Amino acid sequence: MSGLPALESWGERVAIETPAGLLDYAELEASSRRGARELSVAAGERVAIALPPGLDFAVALHACFAAGAVAVPVDLREPRDRWPLEGVAAIVERPLACTDPPLEPRALSVQDVALIVRTSGTVSGTPKEVPLTFGNFLWSAIGSAVALGLDPNERWLCTLPLVHVGGLSILMRSWLYGTTAVVHERFDAQAAVATLMDERITLVSVVATTLGRLLDAGLEQPPALRCALAGGGPVPPALVERAGAAGVVVSQTYGLTETCSQVATQGPGAGASPNAGPRLFCTKIEIAPDGEILVSGPTVSPSVAGVLATGDLGELDNDGNLRVIGRKVDTIITGGENVAPTQVEAVLTEHPSVAEAGVYGSPDPIWGEAIHALVVLREPVSTEALRTHCQARLAPFQVPKTITIVDDLPRTASGKLRRSELAPSP
């Protein structure tokens, strides 16, 4: 395989570890070759993987690669009629038996498409299918290692869904590094804390919501953790400070499905700075005249014609660190002033009683748009006190007109806020 390590290269190193057991690379290689025969597909054909995260998923994924097929992970939480099955030659809905004679793995190239990955659909509500090549994953893995460092005994905890790029990248990087992916089927705060404390986890991928829930569940001084890589949206400074006080080192990152995960990433320990860090060494970031973040380089999907217009607003400081302001489509224009909802959310979550916040705009006959906030509390506080808190830290036009206390906020499976669902139905 051109530029790609064979599974057998890593021998008896542990490849995938789950609460149900583990596979070393030699075992994964043997199972995937037998599974590839069982798939009975031609090179380049699509194979849907409709399995929960775990050992069987990993075997099916690498069986696709051994057969030269393109893997299409399926979100089992969606009804079957919404599965991305167009053009699919086979569907893996039960664990591969892996009893057939092994198939000689097909030669793969970095130009070959490895996976079709769906976006989370947080903006349009409709996920988009994005092809990602082995080369995209290889460059992303190299760039991530340069940014975060690489422990030869890396054990990267994945509690993210394996239908989106955040979770899939952990499996792919671990293969390319010859290290271990520790996979949980779903995020469970208590189970994740126990794993972080007792199972020599060196890296974990989180979003702000799951980081907060880990701290709420008692995570403190995890003995082997080098860094919690926090992405999927802005991380409130107060949350980073709280993590630091608990001995959890945070590195913020910014990325997209179309860029095979990371675009910019802080080095471990730089999480207190309110930015996503410098670009990966192999990635180019530009800021368009209207503030939109533009990305190019070898991690960008071949479906993008050169430069990716991300739809996100940002700025680069004098040291080349990227600060993400928010989505262009999320900008609230009130009284002629532009307001990024994420800035208001960050202030609300600075209040010790607020666990989560979601901010949106609605039509207003006087201001054009009015700002509204929904908050999830960790302890009782009045909305008047929260407004006073905002007034002391925000410009008058940024202060929410209403603040409503709710039990939870609409989020994707990976923890991203579904901002389009915040406003009440008419």
N, C-alpha and C positions, 0 to 999 in steps of 0.2 A: 504494500500500500504506500503510495508516494507521499512521504512526509508524515505518515500516520503510524503510530506504534501498533503492532499486532498485540492482541490480548495476551498471547502466550509469552510476550516479551517480559511481562511483569510476574510470571510464575506464580509463586505461592503467596504473594502479597494479597491482602484482603481487598477485594474490589467493591463489594456491596455488603453492607451489614444492616440488618433490620431486627426488630424485636423477635421475629420468627426464625432467625438464623442468618447465615452469611454464606457468601461464595468467594473463593479466591479467584485470581485471574485465570489460572489454569482450568478451574472448574467452569468458570463463565465461558471460556473459549470453547471447551468441549461441548457444553450444553448449547451454545449459540450455533455451532456448526451443525449439530444434529437438528436443532430447531429450524435452521435455514433450509435443510432438506425437506422438512415437514411443511414449510410454507409453500413450496412448489410454485414460486413466482419467478418471473424473468427480471433481469437487471433493469432498473429504472422504474419498475412498477410500484404502485403505492400499496402499502399495507397499513390498515388501521389497527392500532393497539388499544383495545377496550379492556384494560386491566387496571386494577388499583396500584398505586405506588408500592414497590417491593421487589423481591427477588425475581418473580415471574415477569414483571414488567421489564426488568433489566435484561433478562434472557431474551425476551421477544425483541427488544430494541436491538441488541447485538446480533440476533438472528437475521433481522432485516439487513443490517450492514454486511453480514457474511454473505447474504444472498445478492447483495448489490441493489436491494430494494430501498425505497424511500419510506421512512416511518412516519405515520400520521397519528399522534396520540389523541385519544378521544376522552372528553370529559364525561365521566360516568354519571355526574349529577344532572346532566341534560337529558331530556327525553330522546329516544333513539332517532326520531324523525328530524332532530337537529344535529345529529352527528355529521361530521364532514366526510361523507362517504362517496362523493362524486369522483369517479375515475379510480376508485379503490379496487384492487385485484383480489384482496383477501382481507378478512377481519379476524383478528385474534381476540376471541371473547373468553377463552379459558386457557389456563397454562399450557404451553407447548409440552407434549409428552417427552420429546427429546430422546426417542428410542430408535429413530431411523439411523441408517449409516451416516456418518458425518459428511457434510458437503465441503469440498475444498473451497475456502473463502475466495470470493471474487476480488480481483485487484481493484482497489479504490483510488480515486484521485481527489486532490483537494478541491477540484472544480465540481465534483459530484454533489448533488443535493442529498443531504443526510436526513433531514426532517422537514416536514411542513408543520409550522407552529402557528397557533392562533393567537392573535392579540386579545387583550382582556375585554375590549369593547367598552371601556369606561367613558369614552367620549361620544361615540355614535350610537352605542348600545348594540351594535352589530360587530362581532369579531371578524377580523380580516385574516386570511391565510397568508403566511409569509414563508417562502422557501429559504432554508439556511443550509449552506454547504459545509463540508468537512473543513474547508479552508476558513470559513467564517468562525467556526468553533476553535480551530487551531490558533488563529491569531488572537481570538478573544482570551483563550487560556494563557497564551504567552503574555498578553498585555495585563491580564489580571495578576499573574505571578510577579511581573515586574512591579506592579503597584502595591501589592499586599505582601510580597515575599512568598516563599514556598518552603514549607517544612517537608523534608523527605518522608516524615511520618504523619503527614496531614490527614486529619479525620474531619471531614466537612459535613456538618449536620444539615440535612434537608428536611424541613417540614412543609415546604411549599408544594403546590400541585405540580405533577409532572406533565401537565398539558400546556404549561406556559414556560417561557424561556428561562425564567429565574430558577425554577427547579431543574429543568432539563440541563441547564448549563453546569450544574453541580455534578451530575452524572458524567457529562461529556468531559469536563475538565479533569475529573478524577481519573478517568480512563487515560487521557492524554498525559497526565502527570505520573500515572502508576500509583495513585494514592487511594484512599478509602472514602467512599460516600456512605454516610450513615443515614438511612432513609426511614422516615416515619410516614405512615399512610396518610395521616392528617395532623394538623397542629393541635396538640393537647398540651397546655401550659405545664401541668404537673409532670407529665411524661418527659417533656423537653427539658425541664429543669433537672430532673433526675439524670437524664442522659448527659447533660452538660456538666453536672457535678461528678459523675461516677465513671464516665466512659471515655475519658481522654480526648474530648472534642477540642479541636484547635481552631476551627472556624464555624460560624453559623450564619446563615442568611436570614434576615428579618425585614419586616416593614415596621413602621412606627408603632402600629397597633400591636403586633405580636411582641415587639420589644417591651412595650409597656406591660403587657400581660405576663411576660416572663418575670419582670421585676415585681409585679403584684403577687406572683406565685412564690416569691422568695429567693429568686436567683441572686446570689451574692458570692463574690470571689471564686468564680469557676476556675479550677486549678490549672487546666491546660489551655484555656481559651486565649488565643492570640488576639482575636478580634471578632466583633459582631458586625457583619457587613449589612448596612441598612440602606435599602433602596425602595423602589415602588412609590415614591412620593417624598415630600419634605419631612424631615425629622425635627420636631420642635426642639429648640435649644435647651429648654427645661428638661426634656426627656433625656437628652445626651448628658446633661449634668447629673441627673438622677442615676443614670447608668454608671457614670464615672464614680460616683459615690459608693456604688455597689461593687466596684472593682471590675466592671464590664467595659472593655475598650471598644469604642465605636468608630467605624469608618463609614462615612456616607458615600453613596455612589449614585450616579444617574445613568440610566440606560433605557433601551427600548427593544422590543422584539426585533425590529428591522435592523438593529445593530448587534444582534446576537448577545444581548445583555449589556455589559458595561460600556459606557462612553467615557466617563470621567470618574475617577475613584481616588478618595483620600488614602494616604498611607495610614497604617494602624496608629491610633492615638491622636489623629488630627480631627476627630469627629466634633470637637467643641467649636471649630470654625464653621460659620454658617454658610458653607458652600459644599459642592460635590467633589471638590478636589481638582487636580489637573487632568487633562485628557490622557487616555492611554497612549503610550508612546507611538503606537501604530495608527492612531486615529487623529483626524483633523477636525477641529471645531472652528466654525466662523459664526459671527453674529450678523444677521441681516439688518438692513437699515431700520426695519420695524421692530427689531429686537428678537426675531425668531432665531432659534438655535439651528444651525446647519451642520450636518455631520457627513464626513466621507472617509473612506479608507477600507482596508481589507476585511473588516468585520461587518460591513454593510451588506445586506441581502442583495443577491443578484437581481431581484425584482425591482430594485431602485435604480433609476437611471443616473448613476454618478453620485449626486449630492442629495442627501436626505433632508428634506424640510420637515423638521420634527413636529411642528405645531406647538412647541413649547417656547416660552419667552425666557431669556436669560442674559447674563452679562459676564464678561471675563475681567478679573481684576489684574493688577499690574504683575502679579506672579503667575498669571495663566490659570488661576482657579476659576471654575465655572460656578456661578450662582444661578440656580434655576428659580425664576420668579413665579411661573405658573403656566397654565395652558392659555393660548391665545383666545380660544373660544370661551374660557371661563371668566375672562376679564369683565368686571362689573363697571359700567359707566354711570356714575351718579353725580348729578349736578355738574357735568362736564369733566369730572375727575375720574381717572382710571384707578380701579382698586383690584388687586390680586387677592382672591379669597384665601390663598394659603398664608398671606401675611396676617390677616385677621385671625385665622385659625391658630397660628403660632402664638399670638398674644393671648387668646382665650386659654390655650393649654398651658400657659405659664402660671395660671391660677392653680394653686395646690388642690382645689376641690374639683377641677375639671380633668376627666380622663381622656375625652375625645371631643372634637369639635368639627362641624361641617358648616360651611358658609356658602350662600347662594344669593343671586339677585332676582328680583321680580319686578315687572313693570310698575312704574309709579307715575301718576299724572303730573307731579311737581318736579321730581328729581330725575325722571327718565327711568332710572332703576333704583330700587331700595335694597339695602343690604339686610339679610336675615341670617341668623345663626341658630343651629341646633347643637346642643351640648349633652354629653353623657357625663354624669357626675360620679366621682368616687366617694364623695361625702356631701352632705347637704349644704347648699348655699343659695341665696336668693338671686333672682335674675337682676335685681337692682344692684346688688354688689358686683355682679359680673359686668354690668354696664359701667359702673364706676371704675372698675379695673381697666376696662378698654379705654375709657375717656382719658385716663392718666397716661396711656401709652400709645394712643393712635391720634391721628388728625381727626377733627370733628367729622369730616365726610367719610371716614373709614369705620366709624363706630356703628355697629348693627342697630337698625331701627327696632328690631325685635330679637329677643333671645328666648328660645324655647327649650325646656328640659325634656329629653327623650330617653328611652331605655337603651336604644342602640342606633347605629347609623348603617345605612345600606352599603355593603362592601362586597367586592369580588371574593372568590375563594382564596386568592393570594393576599387579601387584606387591603386592596386599594379602595379608596372611597368612590362610590358611584354618585358623583355630584349631580348628575341629571335626575336622580331619584329623590333629591332632598326636598324639592318644592312640593307642597301638598297638591294632590290632584284637583283640577278645577271642578 
